[in-house]
Amino acid sequence: MLGIKHLTKRFDSFTALLDVSLEVKNGEFVCLLGPSGCGKTSLLRLAAGLDSPTEGELFLDGKKIEGVNKECGFVFQEYVLFPWRTVKGNIEFGPEIRGIQKEECERISQHYIDLVGLKGFENHYPHELSGGMKQRVGIARAYANNPKLLLMDEPFGALDAQTRNIMQGELLRIWEKEHISVLFVTHSVDEAVYLADRVVVMSARPGTVKEIFEIKIPRPRVRTGPAANAMRDQILKSLGTEIKKASGLK
């Protein structure tokens, strides 16, 4: 689905990503882990076509990504909702821009409102919603554009622990129904092990693919089960080395 080949991204004073090659398969859930500043968000922005690579290429479904990638949905950590639009209005924005007729826009928005558990809140505005509810709107809005790939940049990072766990379960429920590939950035090893089919550990800057872990634990997963604990220990060991490098520690 997503192909990244020998990708390098340089800014004026530093190299964020260096010779990154990675694939996200059709319907796969992949998590990116790495120390701060290793280029995880830059990689998502490149996949979305919001930035251009210095070297290398990105492909979505075999088509080279050049310019804004309209076949990707993006969910940010911040609640990037239109405050003047209701829940329904926020979700319908993308389909409206694509020229879809009003009746179909309403059908799409109601489908995803029901799917993310916001039935009864259609006419509420963002300031009337909790953090978890706002992020549900963000997820529904991304899905409403019928993307081939969903890019998620620490979408639950601002939530409290209990709400975060609930949202992880809700995301998996939606993902299993919609069968859309997901590339998910997180700083939480626990979150990655719970969510992902594969976990990609990136090196300290310049970011490269250091190691890829395949998570073969059956779903639904037990967060503290022996298999999850063993996988978490392996990933922490790999990630810890890179965090020390990024911090200048030995």
BELLIN-V680292 format. One record per helix or strand. SS is the DSSP state (H for helix, E for strand). FROM is the first residue (numbers start at 1). LEN is the number of residues. If there is no record, write none. Layout:
((SS	FROM	LEN) (SS	FROM	LEN))
//
This chain:
((E	2	9) (E	15	10) (E	29	5) (H	40	8) (E	55	6) (E	63	2) (E	72	4) (E	86	1) (H	87	11) (H	102	14) (E	125	1) (H	126	3) (H	131	14) (E	149	5) (H	161	18) (E	181	5) (H	189	7) (E	198	5) (E	207	1) (E	209	6) (H	226	22))
//
